[in-house]
Amino acid sequence: MDLGLNGWLLSTFQINQLPTSELSSLYRIHYRSPMFKLIAYAEVTSYLLLLFVAVPLKYFADQQLGVKILGPIHGVLFVAYCFMVIRRSNAEDWSWKQTFWGLFAGILPLGPIRIATKG
């Protein structure tokens, strides 16, 4: 009988027999992993490089290459940061205001670092 991945995980690790408090703590540990910090720092770095290196080169030295390379990289990292904020807000039961400020911080140059190191 094929249980699928979720069924296999539940039966193998007997997760369905854990109390709810243990399940939520397991979930929190996963989303407080270094991956969120890594994405936040990478997003901030790409934003600062784009803002202070690539854009000035584009407008003052007529060099488009920096924006063509860093623009999509920053875009992917920004979307990943937003995704991680939403996942973390669900895992840690943030209010809608906390989630809003976590997403808004992604627009600010150093905002994601504050959110990643919080808590």
N, C-alpha and C positions, 0 to 999 in steps of 0.2 A: 504494500500500500504506500503510495507516494503522499507524504505529508506536506511537501513543499518546504521551503527554507524556514518559514516561521514555525511550522509544526515541528520540524526537526530541532530547531533551537529550543523550543519550549520543552520537548520531550528529553533532549539530551542534557540540557542544563537545569531542567526542572524549575524554570523561571516562574511558571504559573503557580508554584507552591510557595513562593516568597511573599511575605507580607507587603502591602502596598508601600509602606515607608521605605523598605529596602529597595524596592523597584525604583522609586523616585530618586533615591540616593545613587543608585547605579546610573540612572539616566543623567543626573547632574554631573557625576564624575566624568562621563563621556563628553559633555558639552563644556566643561571647564578644562578641557584638554588644551595642550599647547597649540593645537591647530588654529583655534580662534585668535590667539595672540599672534601667531605667525601670519595669518591672513591680514590682521589689522596692521601690523608693522609693514608688511609688503605693500598694502594699499596706501599707507601714509608715505612710504618711500617713493612709490610710483607717482603719487600726486605731487610731491615736492619736486621730483625730477622733471615732471611734465611742466609744472608751473614756473620753476626757476631756471631750467636749462633748455628744454625743448621749445617752449613758446617764445622766449627771447631769441633763440637761434632762428626760429621761423620768421619773426618780424624784423629783426635787426640784421641778420646775416643771410636771409633768404635761403635758409636750410630747412627743407620740409621733412627730412628723414627722421629727425628726432620725434616729431609729432606723429608721423606715420607708424613708428615702432612703439613708442610709449603710450600713445592714445589707446589702442586696442588692449594693451596689457593692463593699463589702468582701468579700463572699462570692465574687463573680466574680473579683476581684483575687487572693484567696487561692488559688482553684482554678488560675488562670493561673500564679501563682507556683509552685505544686506541679508543674504540668505542665512549666514551664521548668526546674525543678530536675531532674526526671526526664530531660528531654531533654539537659540539660547533663551530667548524670552519665553518660548513655550516650555522649555525644560525647567526653567527656574520660576515659572509663574509670575512674570513681570506684569505690571499693569499696562494699560494701553499707553499711558503717558511715558512710562519707562521705555517701552518699545519705540514710541515716536522719537524720544530724545536719543535713543541708541541709533536709530536710522538717520536722524538729523545730524548726529555727530559725524557721520560718514562724509558730509559735505564740507565740514571744517578741516583745515589742514592737519591738525594733530588730534582731532576728536576721536578717531577710532582707538588710539592708544589709551585714552582715558577709559573708554568703555571696556576694552579688553583687560585692563589691569584692575578694574573695579571688582569688588566682591571676592 
